[in-house]
Amino acid sequence: MTDSKEPARARAAGAKRQRLVEAAADIVHRQGAERTTIADIARAAEVPVGNVYYYFKTKDELVSAALSEHERHLNLLIGRLNRLPDPRERLKGLIEGWVGQRDLAVRYGCPTGTLAAELAKRDQGGLDIEAGRVIRLLLTWVEEQFRQLDQPDPESLALTLVGAYQGMSLLANALRDPAVMEREGARLTAWIDSLGAA
């Protein structure tokens, strides 16, 4: 009888952990890692604070889980974009996705970029490197799209595109102006369209 309850118990525990991870990603994005407390995350996930420690021993473990959630979302996006047959369309789809998140960027900036900047200011290392790894995942994918377009120096082009996204997110946030993302997104799309064969 106990054996039949174990899978249900394991599923419930997995669902609770996932709620905590999703809440951590959301709250850390909105408030920043330093201002976020374990209680904030527990409240958002509708999990008693004491139960959080069963899954995560420290706030840094929750921040690490938030970064993993950002990576999961990025992998889902890349998976959807990879279904498009043409690398040019994939890059334009990426830009369209960024612009589609303009209201969130206006309020809080880029989820991974703002967290990476905050974590880089800490004395202790580790989480900042994790944030950089998530950004590197995006850069590598973008670089591959430019490579498939036979563009010279695809690594520099990837840095240009991802850097433009970080810049437009930062400016939209600082100026509280979603039109920044719309204008820059249109400019980046036109740039992608203008790239000819190498």
C-alpha positions as CSV (number, residue, x, y, z in Angstrom):
1,M,0.0,0.0,0.0
2,T,2.8,2.4,0.8
3,D,4.5,1.6,-2.6
4,S,1.4,2.9,-4.5
5,K,1.6,6.2,-2.6
6,E,5.2,6.8,-3.3
7,P,4.9,7.9,-7.0
8,A,2.1,10.3,-6.1
9,R,4.2,11.7,-3.2
10,A,7.2,12.0,-5.5
11,R,5.1,13.8,-8.1
12,A,3.7,16.2,-5.5
13,A,7.2,16.9,-4.2
14,G,8.5,17.5,-7.8
15,A,5.6,19.9,-8.5
16,K,6.3,21.8,-5.3
17,R,9.9,22.1,-6.2
18,Q,9.0,23.3,-9.7
19,R,6.7,25.9,-8.2
20,L,9.5,27.2,-6.0
21,V,11.9,27.3,-9.0
22,E,9.4,29.2,-11.1
23,A,8.6,31.6,-8.3
24,A,12.4,32.2,-7.7
25,A,12.9,33.0,-11.3
26,D,10.0,35.5,-11.3
27,I,10.7,37.1,-7.9
28,V,14.4,37.4,-8.5
29,H,13.8,39.0,-11.8
30,R,11.3,41.5,-10.3
31,Q,13.2,42.3,-7.1
32,G,16.8,41.3,-7.7
33,A,18.7,38.6,-5.9
34,E,19.7,40.8,-2.9
35,R,16.3,42.1,-2.1
36,T,14.6,38.7,-2.5
37,T,14.0,36.6,0.6
38,I,13.2,32.9,0.9
39,A,9.9,34.0,2.4
40,D,9.1,36.0,-0.7
41,I,9.7,33.0,-2.9
42,A,7.8,30.6,-0.6
43,R,4.8,33.0,-0.5
44,A,4.8,33.3,-4.4
45,A,5.0,29.5,-4.7
46,E,2.3,29.0,-2.0
47,V,4.7,26.7,-0.1
48,P,5.2,27.1,3.7
49,V,8.6,28.7,4.4
50,G,9.8,25.8,6.4
51,N,9.2,23.4,3.5
52,V,11.5,25.4,1.2
53,Y,14.6,24.2,3.1
54,Y,13.7,20.6,2.2
55,Y,14.4,21.5,-1.4
56,F,16.9,24.4,-1.1
57,K,19.2,25.0,1.8
58,T,20.2,28.6,1.0
59,K,18.9,31.6,-1.0
60,D,21.9,31.1,-3.3
61,E,20.6,27.6,-4.2
62,L,17.3,29.3,-5.1
63,V,19.1,31.9,-7.2
64,S,20.9,29.1,-8.9
65,A,17.6,27.4,-9.6
66,A,16.2,30.6,-11.0
67,L,19.1,30.7,-13.4
68,S,18.4,27.1,-14.4
69,E,14.8,28.2,-15.0
70,H,16.0,31.0,-17.3
71,E,18.1,28.4,-19.1
72,R,15.1,26.1,-19.5
73,H,13.0,28.9,-21.0
74,L,15.9,29.7,-23.3
75,N,16.1,26.1,-24.4
76,L,12.4,26.0,-25.1
77,L,12.6,29.2,-27.2
78,I,15.6,27.8,-29.1
79,G,13.7,24.6,-29.7
80,R,10.7,26.5,-31.2
81,L,13.0,28.7,-33.3
82,N,14.9,25.6,-34.5
83,R,11.7,24.4,-36.1
84,L,11.9,27.3,-38.6
85,P,13.7,26.1,-41.7
86,D,15.9,29.2,-42.3
87,P,18.5,30.7,-40.0
88,R,17.5,34.2,-41.0
89,E,13.9,33.5,-39.9
90,R,15.2,32.0,-36.7
91,L,17.2,35.2,-35.9
92,K,14.2,37.4,-36.8
93,G,12.0,35.1,-34.6
94,L,14.4,35.7,-31.7
95,I,14.2,39.4,-32.1
96,E,10.4,39.2,-32.4
97,G,10.4,37.3,-29.1
98,W,12.5,40.0,-27.4
99,V,10.2,42.8,-28.6
100,G,7.2,40.7,-27.5
101,Q,8.6,40.9,-23.9
102,R,9.0,44.7,-24.1
103,D,6.6,45.4,-21.3
104,L,8.4,43.1,-18.9
105,A,11.8,44.6,-20.0
106,V,10.5,48.1,-19.3
107,R,9.6,47.1,-15.8
108,Y,12.5,44.8,-14.9
109,G,15.1,44.6,-17.7
110,C,16.3,41.3,-19.2
111,P,15.9,38.4,-16.7
112,T,19.3,36.9,-17.2
113,G,21.2,40.1,-18.1
114,T,20.1,42.1,-15.0
115,L,20.7,39.1,-12.7
116,A,24.2,38.6,-14.3
117,A,25.0,42.3,-13.7
118,E,23.9,42.1,-10.1
119,L,25.7,38.8,-9.3
120,A,28.9,40.1,-10.9
121,K,29.1,42.8,-8.1
122,R,29.3,40.2,-5.3
123,D,32.6,39.3,-3.7
124,Q,32.0,35.6,-3.7
125,G,32.0,33.9,-7.1
126,G,30.0,31.1,-8.6
127,L,26.5,32.4,-9.4
128,D,27.9,35.1,-11.7
129,I,29.6,32.3,-13.7
130,E,26.3,30.4,-13.9
131,A,24.6,33.5,-15.3
132,G,27.3,34.0,-17.8
133,R,26.9,30.3,-18.9
134,V,23.2,31.0,-19.7
135,I,24.1,34.1,-21.8
136,R,26.9,32.0,-23.5
137,L,24.2,29.5,-24.5
138,L,22.3,32.2,-26.3
139,L,25.5,33.6,-27.9
140,T,26.5,30.1,-29.2
141,W,23.1,29.5,-30.7
142,V,23.1,33.0,-32.4
143,E,26.6,32.4,-33.7
144,E,25.5,29.2,-35.3
145,Q,22.7,30.9,-37.1
146,F,25.1,33.5,-38.6
147,R,27.5,30.6,-39.5
148,Q,24.6,28.9,-41.3
149,L,24.1,32.2,-43.2
150,D,27.7,32.0,-44.3
151,Q,28.5,35.3,-42.6
152,P,32.1,36.2,-41.9
153,D,33.0,36.4,-38.2
154,P,29.8,34.9,-36.9
155,E,31.1,35.2,-33.3
156,S,31.3,39.0,-33.6
157,L,27.9,39.2,-35.2
158,A,26.5,37.1,-32.3
159,L,28.0,39.5,-29.8
160,T,26.6,42.5,-31.8
161,L,23.1,41.0,-31.8
162,V,22.9,39.8,-28.2
163,G,24.7,43.0,-27.1
164,A,22.0,45.1,-28.9
165,Y,19.3,43.1,-27.1
166,Q,21.0,43.8,-23.7
167,G,21.3,47.4,-24.6
168,M,17.8,47.9,-25.7
169,S,16.5,46.1,-22.6
170,L,18.6,48.3,-20.4
171,L,17.5,51.5,-22.1
172,A,13.8,50.5,-22.2
173,N,14.0,49.8,-18.5
174,A,15.9,53.0,-17.7
175,L,13.7,55.2,-19.8
176,R,10.5,53.2,-19.0
177,D,9.8,53.3,-22.8
178,P,8.7,50.1,-24.6
179,A,9.1,52.0,-27.9
180,V,12.9,51.6,-27.5
181,M,12.5,47.9,-27.9
182,E,10.1,48.3,-30.8
183,R,12.4,50.7,-32.7
184,E,15.6,48.7,-32.0
185,G,13.8,45.4,-32.8
186,A,12.8,46.8,-36.2
187,R,16.3,48.1,-36.8
188,L,17.8,44.7,-35.9
189,T,15.3,42.9,-38.1
190,A,16.2,45.1,-41.1
191,W,19.9,44.4,-40.4
192,I,19.3,40.7,-40.5
193,D,17.4,41.1,-43.7
194,S,20.3,43.1,-45.2
195,L,22.9,40.4,-44.6
196,G,23.8,38.9,-47.9
197,A,25.8,35.8,-48.6
198,A,29.5,36.1,-47.6
